[in-house]
Amino acid sequence: MLTRALNAYLSAFAGLNRNIWMLALVSFINRAGTMVFPFLAVYLTQELGFSKPQAALILTSFGAGAVFGTILGGRLSDKIGFYKVMFWSLFITGILFFFPATHQ
């Protein structure tokens, strides 16, 4: 029964393009990474010593930044093109990863 269901599932998606499979894999990895957020409040309070209101402010700031960043990214993509928006956002994010290391 289980093998028949698995075969039916695989045959339904067998004709998809390789790029679609890569996009699905990358999206899965991206979404799997978001599973850390429910545990981030615990880590911030128990391991790093933040108070509960501070941890709530950090998580709320992240959520607000995600919402407004999505809106801004969409408008910029419409105005200047998605490639430039993706390139510069990834480039700037890469540079910003070095700043926490300067405060250690």
N, CA, C and O of each residue as an XYZ file, in Angstrom:
416
protein
N       0.820     -1.187      0.000
C       0.000      0.000      0.000
C       0.866      1.254      0.000
O       0.625      2.181     -0.773
N       1.873      1.281      0.865
C       2.738      2.447      0.953
C       3.579      2.608     -0.304
O       3.773      3.727     -0.777
N       4.080      1.509     -0.849
C       4.890      1.612     -2.067
C       4.045      2.070     -3.248
O       4.533      2.798     -4.112
N       2.795      1.656     -3.293
C       1.919      2.092     -4.380
C       1.653      3.596     -4.286
O       1.635      4.292     -5.301
N       1.448      4.085     -3.082
C       1.229      5.522     -2.886
C       2.488      6.308     -3.234
O       2.407      7.375     -3.843
N       3.650      5.787     -2.849
C       4.910      6.453     -3.170
C       5.147      6.478     -4.671
O       5.570      7.500     -5.211
N       4.883      5.376     -5.349
C       5.043      5.334     -6.805
C       4.082      6.288     -7.505
O       4.460      6.935     -8.482
N       2.860      6.385     -7.026
C       1.896      7.322     -7.610
C       2.357      8.760     -7.410
O       2.209      9.599     -8.299
N       2.913      9.034     -6.248
C       3.420     10.378     -5.957
C       4.594     10.721     -6.871
O       4.637     11.808     -7.447
N       5.534      9.806     -7.001
C       6.705     10.055     -7.843
C       6.338     10.165     -9.314
O       6.909     10.990    -10.027
N       5.405      9.360     -9.781
C       5.017      9.433    -11.190
C       4.289     10.738    -11.503
O       4.347     11.219    -12.634
N       3.613     11.307    -10.528
C       2.925     12.581    -10.752
C       3.914     13.712    -10.987
O       3.603     14.667    -11.699
N       5.104     13.616    -10.395
C       6.096     14.674    -10.521
C       7.274     14.293    -11.405
O       8.243     15.047    -11.479
N       7.223     13.166    -12.065
C       8.361     12.661    -12.838
C       8.683     13.519    -14.051
O       9.845     13.582    -14.452
N       7.715     14.171    -14.641
C       7.963     14.928    -15.856
C       8.408     16.361    -15.644
O       8.528     17.115    -16.610
N       8.655     16.758    -14.401
C       9.024     18.145    -14.146
C      10.464     18.426    -14.559
O      11.323     17.545    -14.529
N      10.697     19.650    -14.937
C      12.009     20.128    -15.350
C      12.991     20.070    -14.172
O      12.584     20.153    -13.013
N      14.279     19.927    -14.479
C      15.310     19.874    -13.439
C      15.339     21.166    -12.628
O      15.567     21.133    -11.419
N      15.110     22.300    -13.285
C      15.108     23.579    -12.575
C      13.991     23.638    -11.531
O      14.166     24.221    -10.460
N      12.860     23.043    -11.842
C      11.752     23.012    -10.884
C      12.135     22.178     -9.668
O      11.827     22.552     -8.537
N      12.803     21.054     -9.893
C      13.248     20.221     -8.779
C      14.273     20.962     -7.917
O      14.233     20.867     -6.690
N      15.183     21.692     -8.545
C      16.176     22.457     -7.791
C      15.500     23.553     -6.971
O      15.856     23.783     -5.815
N      14.526     24.226     -7.576
C      13.787     25.258     -6.856
C      13.037     24.660     -5.670
O      13.004     25.256     -4.594
N      12.442     23.498     -5.857
C      11.732     22.829     -4.765
C      12.697     22.439     -3.645
O      12.371     22.587     -2.468
N      13.875     21.945     -4.004
C      14.869     21.558     -3.005
C      15.367     22.765     -2.224
O      15.455     22.723     -0.997
N      15.690     23.833     -2.928
C      16.174     25.042     -2.264
C      15.088     25.637     -1.373
O      15.374     26.098     -0.268
N      13.858     25.630     -1.844
C      12.747     26.135     -1.026
C      12.554     25.280      0.221
O      12.276     25.805      1.299
N      12.699     23.968      0.078
C      12.582     23.077      1.234
C      13.668     23.373      2.264
O      13.388     23.444      3.461
N      14.907     23.547      1.804
C      16.009     23.851      2.717
C      15.776     25.195      3.399
O      16.021     25.341      4.596
N      15.303     26.169      2.637
C      15.015     27.482      3.198
C      13.943     27.387      4.276
O      14.103     27.952      5.358
N      12.871     26.690      3.996
C      11.778     26.563      4.962
C      12.189     25.706      6.156
O      11.728     25.944      7.272
N      13.044     24.722      5.938
C      13.522     23.909      7.057
C      14.344     24.763      8.015
O      14.345     24.522      9.222
N      15.040     25.755      7.479
C      15.816     26.654      8.321
C      14.965     27.534      9.211
O      15.440     28.009     10.243
N      13.725     27.760      8.835
C      12.859     28.600      9.661
C      12.336     27.861     10.889
O      11.704     28.467     11.754
N      12.592     26.576     10.972
C      12.151     25.827     12.152
C      12.938     26.220     13.396
O      12.565     25.833     14.503
N      14.013     26.976     13.240
C      14.807     27.398     14.380
C      14.130     28.525     15.160
O      14.426     28.708     16.341
N      13.241     29.275     14.539
C      12.672     30.447     15.194
C      11.863     30.145     16.448
O      11.938     30.933     17.391
N      11.103     29.073     16.527
C      10.427     28.802     17.805
C      11.401     28.566     18.962
O      11.056     28.809     20.118
N      12.598     28.101     18.662
C      13.583     27.830     19.700
C      14.499     29.016     19.956
O      15.277     29.005     20.909
N      14.414     30.035     19.116
C      15.290     31.189     19.272
C      14.991     31.944     20.562
O      15.917     32.426     21.215
N      13.741     32.054     20.939
C      13.396     32.733     22.193
C      13.986     31.993     23.389
O      14.476     32.620     24.329
N      13.943     30.679     23.357
C      14.532     29.882     24.439
C      16.035     30.102     24.487
O      16.599     30.273     25.568
N      16.690     30.099     23.337
C      18.136     30.312     23.280
C      18.502     31.712     23.776
O      19.458     31.878     24.533
N      17.740     32.708     23.347
C      18.038     34.079     23.757
C      17.891     34.264     25.262
O      18.701     34.952     25.883
N      16.870     33.659     25.852
C      16.631     33.862     27.286
C      17.488     32.958     28.169
O      18.028     33.419     29.175
N      17.621     31.697     27.817
C      18.316     30.766     28.705
C      19.820     30.725     28.488
O      20.574     30.554     29.446
N      20.267     30.877     27.259
C      21.700     30.770     26.984
C      22.401     32.124     26.938
O      23.525     32.261     27.421
N      21.741     33.119     26.359
C      22.379     34.424     26.199
C      21.986     35.424     27.276
O      22.568     36.507     27.353
N      21.013     35.082     28.107
C      20.661     35.924     29.239
C      19.760     37.111     28.935
O      19.665     38.027     29.751
N      19.104     37.121     27.799
C      18.151     38.187     27.499
C      16.898     37.989     28.343
O      16.535     36.865     28.687
N      16.243     39.105     28.670
C      14.954     38.989     29.352
C      13.894     38.582     28.330
O      14.115     38.667     27.122
N      12.744     38.140     28.832
C      11.670     37.742     27.916
C      11.175     38.908     27.061
O      10.941     38.717     25.868
N      11.006     40.117     27.627
C      10.614     41.237     26.756
C      11.665     41.576     25.694
O      11.314     41.954     24.576
N      12.943     41.444     26.033
C      13.991     41.693     25.040
C      13.937     40.656     23.922
O      14.057     40.997     22.745
N      13.757     39.397     24.291
C      13.657     38.340     23.279
C      12.438     38.555     22.398
O      12.498     38.350     21.186
N      11.328     38.970     23.007
C      10.119     39.245     22.223
C      10.347     40.400     21.259
O       9.877     40.359     20.122
N      11.062     41.427     21.698
C      11.361     42.566     20.828
C      12.253     42.148     19.663
O      12.055     42.603     18.536
N      13.220     41.296     19.921
C      14.108     40.814     18.857
C      13.317     40.017     17.824
O      13.467     40.238     16.622
N      12.479     39.096     18.284
C      11.699     38.280     17.353
C      10.658     39.110     16.606
O      10.402     38.870     15.426
N      10.058     40.084     17.288
C       9.099     40.966     16.625
C       9.790     41.826     15.580
O       9.249     42.049     14.497
N      10.984     42.307     15.901
C      11.746     43.109     14.937
C      12.092     42.288     13.701
O      12.036     42.789     12.578
N      12.448     41.033     13.912
C      12.733     40.170     12.770
C      11.497     40.002     11.894
O      11.583     40.104     10.670
N      10.350     39.747     12.515
C       9.108     39.571     11.757
C       8.716     40.825     11.004
O       8.320     40.756      9.841
N       8.824     41.980     11.663
C       8.486     43.243     10.998
C       9.448     43.513      9.845
O       9.034     43.967      8.778
N      10.722     43.236     10.061
C      11.698     43.410      8.984
C      11.421     42.500      7.804
O      11.610     42.892      6.653
N      10.972     41.285      8.086
C      10.638     40.354      7.005
C       9.447     40.851      6.201
O       9.440     40.755      4.974
N       8.440     41.381      6.888
C       7.248     41.885      6.190
C       7.599     43.100      5.341
O       7.291     43.142      4.150
N       8.243     44.087      5.954
C       8.560     45.307      5.216
C       9.634     45.070      4.158
O       9.621     45.707      3.105
N      10.563     44.156      4.436
C      11.570     43.818      3.440
C      10.976     43.160      2.209
O      11.429     43.392      1.088
N       9.961     42.340      2.423
C       9.274     41.704      1.299
C       8.555     42.736      0.442
O       8.607     42.681     -0.787
N       7.887     43.672      1.096
C       7.184     44.726      0.354
C       8.182     45.589     -0.410
O       7.980     45.879     -1.589
N       9.256     46.000      0.257
C      10.269     46.830     -0.394
C      10.951     46.079     -1.530
O      11.171     46.638     -2.604
N      11.285     44.813     -1.295
C      11.917     44.011     -2.342
C      11.033     43.838     -3.558
O      11.517     43.875     -4.689
N       9.744     43.648     -3.338
C       8.811     43.521     -4.456
C       8.709     44.794     -5.268
O       8.700     44.757     -6.499
N       8.634     45.914     -4.580
C       8.545     47.193     -5.302
C       9.833     47.500     -6.048
O       9.801     47.983     -7.180
N      10.973     47.218     -5.409
C      12.245     47.438     -6.105
C      12.385     46.510     -7.306
O      12.896     46.918     -8.349
N      11.938     45.274     -7.166
C      11.997     44.336     -8.294
C      11.160     44.821     -9.462
O      11.569     44.696    -10.616
N       9.994     45.372     -9.173
C       9.156     45.917    -10.238
C       9.811     47.122    -10.903
O       9.646     47.348    -12.101
N      10.551     47.889    -10.116
C      11.123     49.129    -10.634
C      12.450     48.913    -11.361
O      12.638     49.439    -12.458
N      13.382     48.142    -10.767
C      14.719     48.013    -11.360
C      15.043     46.603    -11.834
O      16.081     46.394    -12.462
N      14.185     45.634    -11.551
C      14.421     44.265    -12.004
C      14.850     43.352    -10.868
O      15.535     43.771     -9.934
N      14.435     42.096    -10.967
C      14.692     41.151     -9.876
C      16.162     40.795     -9.739
O      16.637     40.547     -8.631
N      16.898     40.764    -10.862
C      18.300     40.349    -10.790
C      19.119     41.333     -9.961
O      19.912     40.927     -9.111
N      18.928     42.619    -10.207
C      19.678     43.628     -9.451
C      19.310     43.596     -7.974
O      20.175     43.743     -7.111
N      18.043     43.406     -7.687
C      17.609     43.350     -6.286
C      18.225     42.142     -5.589
O      18.737     42.266     -4.476
N      18.182     40.985     -6.224
C      18.764     39.784     -5.621
C      20.274     39.921     -5.460
O      20.821     39.581     -4.411
N      20.948     40.417     -6.496
C      22.401     40.555     -6.436
C      22.812     41.463     -5.285
O      23.638     41.086     -4.453
N      22.237     42.655     -5.239
C      22.657     43.618     -4.227
C      22.223     43.219     -2.823
O      22.946     43.486     -1.864
N      21.077     42.595     -2.679
C      20.670     42.168     -1.341
C      21.574     41.050     -0.828
O      21.938     41.042      0.348
N      21.938     40.112     -1.689
C      22.855     39.052     -1.270
C      24.259     39.584     -1.027
O      24.934     39.143     -0.098
N      24.705     40.521     -1.844
C      26.031     41.118     -1.679
C      26.120     41.871     -0.353
O      27.078     41.698      0.401
N      25.121     42.705     -0.072
C      25.122     43.473      1.173
C      24.981     42.555      2.380
O      25.616     42.788      3.409
N      24.162     41.520      2.271
C      24.026     40.554      3.362
C      25.356     39.861      3.632
O      25.724     39.655      4.788
N      26.079     39.501      2.574
C      27.390     38.881      2.742
C      28.366     39.779      3.468
O      29.129     39.314      4.314
N      28.350     41.059      3.148
C      29.228     42.009      3.835
C      28.824     42.151      5.302
O      29.684     42.197      6.182
N      27.527     42.219      5.565
C      27.052     42.405      6.940
C      27.356     41.205      7.834
O      27.377     41.346      9.057
N      27.589     40.037      7.257
C      27.949     38.875      8.069
C      29.294     39.057      8.755
O      29.561     38.396      9.758
N      30.148     39.938      8.242
C      31.461     40.148      8.839
C      31.420     41.076     10.047
O      32.339     41.039     10.865
N      30.396     41.901     10.189
C      30.357     42.865     11.279
C      30.220     42.249     12.661
O      30.863     42.752     13.583
N      29.433     41.201     12.880
C      29.414     40.623     14.232
C      30.781     40.094     14.661
O      31.090     40.087     15.853
N      31.596     39.655     13.719
C      32.918     39.130     14.060
C      33.845     40.232     14.565
O      34.810     39.940     15.272
N      33.576     41.486     14.222
C      34.442     42.574     14.672
C      34.180     42.949     16.120
O      34.985     43.665     16.715
N      33.081     42.491     16.706
C      32.746     42.832     18.084
C      33.045     41.700     19.057
O      32.683     41.799     20.229
N      33.682     40.649     18.619
C      33.974     39.509     19.487
C      35.174     39.786     20.361
O      35.567     38.934     21.158
